[in-house]
Amino acid sequence: MKLKWTLFVLLTLIFTGCKQEEWKDWKLHNQAWLEQNATKEGVIETHTGLQYKVIRQGIGNQRPDDLKQVVINYRGTLITGVDANGNLIAGREFEVGKQTVMAVNAVIAGFAEGLKKMHKSGKYLLYIPYQLGYLGLGQGAKGTMGYIPPYSTLIYEVELIDVF
């Protein structure tokens, strides 16, 4: 039994290491992109590593929290879908949501953190490092429009329409 457990652990480490090695350059490219993005005018970085830029501040004092639902418009892309200023390039999105209702506690950590900073009718760009997104796992099926490779920085343009 001990031999089976040791073999299982060894194979897991080998396959995990292979996946990390496969995406090493992409991971480093994303980290370098975030470092450079943090130096741009208007980009704010939180203690968790989330970066955001306020496009429109919004109104009122009400902000989403983990117990709230929100109505948002959003577009998401990878770092390959933004211009030199960090703005989304039309047609490069992996995900688009118009008048989408979602629970704040049901989204990835970086998206939830960004939503909690927003006021109603505000519009932000969120730059989410892989640690606050899909980690080293990625998301979706390779080769499809919605595929997100492991270690990807996610960039979302989010407009907060309502909080309830």
C-alpha positions in Angstrom: 0.0 0.0 0.0 2.8 2.4 0.9 4.4 1.7 -2.5 1.2 2.6 -4.3 0.9 5.8 -2.4 4.5 6.8 -3.1 4.0 6.0 -6.8 0.9 8.1 -6.9 2.6 11.1 -5.3 5.6 10.7 -7.6 3.5 10.6 -10.8 1.4 13.6 -9.6 4.6 15.6 -9.1 5.9 14.6 -12.5 2.8 15.5 -14.4 2.3 18.8 -12.4 5.9 19.7 -13.1 5.4 19.0 -16.9 2.4 21.3 -17.0 4.2 24.1 -15.2 7.2 23.7 -17.6 4.9 23.8 -20.6 3.5 27.2 -19.6 6.7 28.7 -18.0 7.2 31.3 -20.8 3.6 32.3 -20.8 3.6 32.7 -17.0 6.7 34.8 -17.1 5.3 36.9 -20.0 2.1 37.6 -17.9 4.1 38.5 -14.8 6.3 40.9 -16.8 3.2 42.4 -18.4 1.6 43.1 -15.0 4.8 44.6 -13.7 4.9 47.0 -16.6 1.1 47.7 -16.4 1.5 48.7 -12.7 3.6 51.7 -13.8 1.0 53.1 -16.1 -0.9 56.3 -15.2 -4.2 55.6 -13.3 -3.4 51.9 -12.6 -3.8 51.1 -8.9 -2.5 47.8 -7.4 -4.0 46.3 -4.2 -2.1 44.3 -1.6 -3.4 41.1 -3.3 -1.9 41.9 -6.7 -5.2 43.0 -8.3 -4.7 46.0 -10.6 -7.5 48.3 -11.6 -8.1 51.5 -13.5 -11.2 53.7 -12.9 -12.8 54.7 -16.2 -15.8 56.2 -14.5 -16.2 56.4 -10.8 -19.9 55.9 -10.4 -22.3 57.4 -7.9 -23.6 56.9 -4.3 -22.0 55.0 -1.4 -23.4 51.5 -2.1 -20.8 49.0 -3.1 -21.3 45.3 -3.7 -20.2 42.8 -1.0 -20.1 39.0 -0.8 -23.8 38.8 0.0 -25.0 41.0 -2.9 -25.8 40.3 -6.5 -24.9 42.7 -9.3 -26.1 43.6 -12.8 -23.1 44.3 -15.0 -21.9 44.7 -18.6 -18.5 43.2 -19.1 -15.9 42.1 -21.6 -12.9 39.9 -20.8 -9.7 39.3 -22.6 -6.1 38.1 -22.1 -3.0 40.3 -22.3 -2.9 39.6 -26.1 -6.2 41.4 -26.4 -5.2 44.8 -25.1 -3.5 47.8 -26.7 -0.4 49.6 -25.5 -2.5 51.6 -23.0 -4.1 48.5 -21.5 -7.5 49.0 -23.1 -9.4 46.1 -24.6 -9.2 45.6 -28.4 -12.6 44.9 -29.9 -13.0 41.3 -31.2 -10.3 39.8 -29.0 -12.6 38.9 -26.0 -12.9 35.5 -24.6 -16.1 36.5 -22.8 -18.8 39.2 -23.2 -21.8 39.7 -20.9 -24.5 42.2 -21.4 -26.9 43.0 -18.5 -25.6 39.9 -16.7 -26.7 39.2 -13.2 -24.3 37.4 -10.9 -23.6 36.8 -7.2 -20.4 38.5 -6.0 -19.4 35.4 -4.1 -19.7 33.2 -7.1 -16.9 34.7 -9.3 -13.2 34.4 -9.2 -11.4 36.2 -6.4 -9.9 39.0 -8.5 -13.3 39.8 -10.1 -15.0 39.8 -6.8 -12.4 42.1 -5.3 -12.7 44.5 -8.2 -16.5 44.6 -8.0 -16.3 45.5 -4.3 -14.4 48.6 -5.1 -17.0 49.9 -7.6 -20.0 52.2 -7.1 -23.2 51.9 -9.0 -22.8 53.1 -12.7 -19.0 52.9 -12.3 -16.8 51.5 -15.0 -13.4 49.9 -14.3 -10.7 48.0 -16.0 -9.6 45.0 -13.9 -6.2 43.4 -14.4 -6.4 40.1 -12.6 -3.2 38.1 -12.0 -3.5 34.3 -12.4 -3.3 33.8 -8.6 -6.7 35.6 -8.3 -8.1 34.0 -11.4 -7.8 30.4 -12.7 -4.3 29.8 -11.2 -2.2 27.3 -13.1 -5.3 25.4 -14.2 -6.7 27.5 -17.0 -10.3 27.4 -18.0 -12.3 26.0 -21.0 -11.4 23.8 -23.9 -8.2 24.5 -25.8 -8.9 25.9 -29.2 -12.3 27.4 -28.3 -13.1 31.1 -28.1 -13.5 31.0 -24.3 -10.3 29.1 -23.6 -8.0 30.6 -20.9 -4.6 29.1 -20.7 -3.0 28.4 -17.3 -1.2 31.3 -15.6 -3.2 33.9 -17.6 -3.7 37.5 -16.6 -7.4 38.3 -17.1 -8.4 41.8 -18.2 -12.0 42.8 -17.7 -13.8 46.0 -18.6 -16.7 46.1 -16.1 -19.6 48.4 -15.9 -21.7 48.1 -12.6 -25.3 48.8 -13.5 -27.0 47.8 -10.2 -26.5 46.2 -6.8 -29.1 44.3 -4.9 
